[in-house]
Amino acid sequence: MKILLIEDEKELALSIAAYLQKENYRCEVVFNFNDAVEKINLYQYDCIIVDITLPDGSGMNVIRILKKNKCETGIIIISAKNSLDDKISGLETGADDYLTKPFHLPELNARIKSIIRRRSFGGVNEIVVNEIRILPEQMEVFVNDSPIILTKKEYDLLIFFLSNKDRVLTKESIAEHLWGDEMDMADSFDFIYTHIKNLRKKIMEKGGQDYILTIYGMGYKFTDS
């Protein structure tokens, strides 16, 4: 899962990012409004964590831009402001949750998971697509009730496909989502084929169907229809 953290307190931001990376998120960090706007206009994220007070702008305006762009990303405000008016204003602007500083990092993690489940999979604790069953909290995958062992990239790839079911995903969008915006400069995306091939093989070895379609000249699509 891909997270964007917008926080001007660098020590706090780096500690949050380090924790989230240990929890198997890919976390990108920016420290000001202008860099945040550049990121959200160029890339997609599963969840954005934003402080209200930034040195060159307001986190509220970041949220307004996301909503104007009809972005479906989950949004969590983190702020030292603890007034009811601030919380109501943040939620009415379009945030999914509001967390007051200081907070415990496991609580932030729990709220991220809840938002991603709700936005991508209707809030369920278990994702089921025919014979495939996924327990996101445990990062466990079963095919015909038999567990399969996936690498982190294979697991993230499967979740990315399922959260975009029946949509064509380009190689570029897959690479950027799983490896970060540095992949924009890659000369070739042939390595994605290897990951998809391995994911297909592991699912089919347990009797699963091949749901990943190659759309020639465009990319890939996960569909069970």
N, C-alpha and C positions, 0 to 999 in steps of 0.2 A: 504494500500500500504506500502511496506517495503523499507526503505531507509537506505543506509550506508553512514555515513558522516566521511570523512578522513581529519582531521584538527588538526594541532599541537597546535594552540592557544586555550587552554582549555576554557578560558572564552568565546571566540567567538563560539567555538564548542557547548558548553552547551546552549548558548542563541539560536543558530540556532536549536538545537535539541528540546528545550522547545517549540519554536514557531511551528515547524513542528508537534510535538505531539498534540498541540492544534488544528492544522489543520487536525487531524485524520490520520496522518501517524504514522507508527511505525518506529522510528528512532534509529538505533544503531550507536555508536560513537567509533572511534579509533583515537589515537593521533600520531601514527607513522607508518612507512612503513611496518615493520615486522608484526604487528598486522593486518594491512590492507590486506596483502598477505594471511595470515592465514584465515581471514574472507572470502575473495572472492574465495578461493580454497575449502571452506567447504560449503558455503551457497549461495543462490540465492537472488537477490534484484531486485526490480522494477527500482530503480534509485540509482546511486552512485555519491556522491558529493565529489570531491577530490581536495585538495590543491596541487599545483605543488611542493612546497618546504616543505619537511618533514625532521625531524632531522636525520633520518638514511637512507634516500633514496629519490627517486624522484617520485612524483605523475604520471609523464609520464610513468614510468616503471610499475606502477600499471595498467595503461590503456593498455600498451603493453601486460601484462599478461592476462588481460580480453580478448583482441582481439585474442591472441594466443589460448585461451581456447574456442574461438568462442562463447563467452557470448553475449547474446542479451540484456543485461542490458543497460538502458540509462545512459549516463555519462555527468556530468556537472563539468567543471573545475572552481574552485574559486581561484583567485590569486591576489596578490598585483601588479603583473607585468602587465603593460598595453600596452606593445609594440605590434605593428602589427605582428612582427615576432613570438612572443610568442603565440599569438592567432592562427596564421596560423599553427604553429607547433603542438599546442594542438589539433586542429580540424583535421589536417592531420594524427595525431597519432590514432585518433578514437573517440575523444570526440564529443558529440552532441551539446554542447553549452559551452560558455566561459563567465564567469561573473567576472568583475573586482571589487576588494575590494576598498572601502567600498560599499556595496549595500543594497538596501531595502529588507527586508525579504519577503514582498508580491510579489516582482519581482521574487525572487528565487522560491517561491511557484508557480507562473504562469508558469515559465519555466519548473519546474518539471511536472506539469500537462500536458503541451504541449508535452513534450517528451514521457510521459507514454501513452498519447492518440495516438501519432504518431506510437510508437513502437508496442503497443498492439492492437490498433483498427483502424489503418490507418488514424489517425488524426481527426476522426469525433468527433463532439461535442455531438452526441447522439448515443448510442449503441442499435441496434435493432436486436433481435433474435426472429423471428416470432411474437408471441403476447407479448413478453417481451420487454420493452423499458426502457432504463436507461439514466438519465441525470447526467453524472459524476460530473460536476461542482457543482450541487446542491445535489448530493448524493441521488437522488430520483429514485424510481423504480415504473414502471407501468406494470400491466398485463391486457391486453384487455382494455387499457386506464383507468384502475381503479388503483389508487395508493395503494401500499402495504407498510406497516411499518415494516422495518427490523431493528434488532439490528446492531450495528457496525460490530460485528463479522459475522453476516449473510450477510451483504452487502459485506464485504471484501471477504467472501467465494464465493459469487456469481461472483464477479469481477475476482477472482482467477480462478474459473472454466471457465469463458468466455475467459479469456486471454490464457487459455490452452485447448481450445475446442478440443474434440476428442483425447485428451491425457489422459492416465491413470495416476492419481495422487495418490501416496501412502498416507496412513494416516500420516506417518512420515513427508512427504513433506508439507502436509496441516497444520499440527500442527506447524512445524517450521516456515512456512510462516506467519501464523496468530498470533502466540504467541512468536516467537523468538527462538534463538538457545538453550535457557535453556530447551526447550521441548525435547532435545535429551535424557535427562535422565529420561523421564517419564516412569513409569512402564506400563501404559496402555493408549491407545488412544480412549477409548470407548466414551469419551465426544464428539468426533468429530461426531459420529453417531447422537447424540442429535441435534447438530447444523444443520446437513444435513436434518434430519427429520423435523425440524422446518421450514427450508427454503423451502423444498418440499411442506409442508402443506400450507404455506402462498401463494405460487405460484398457487397451485392447487385449493385453496379456491376461487380464482378469475377466475377460468376457464382455467388456464394454464396447459400445459402438464408437465409430469414428465420427465425431460431431464437428470436427474442424475442417471446414471447406477452404480450399485454395481458390481464391478469386484472381485468376491470372491477370497480371498487369496492374492489380490494385492492392491485394493483401490477403487477409484471411477473415473468415466468419465462423463463429460458433453457432450452430443451429440444430435443434432437435425436431424441426418441423419437416 
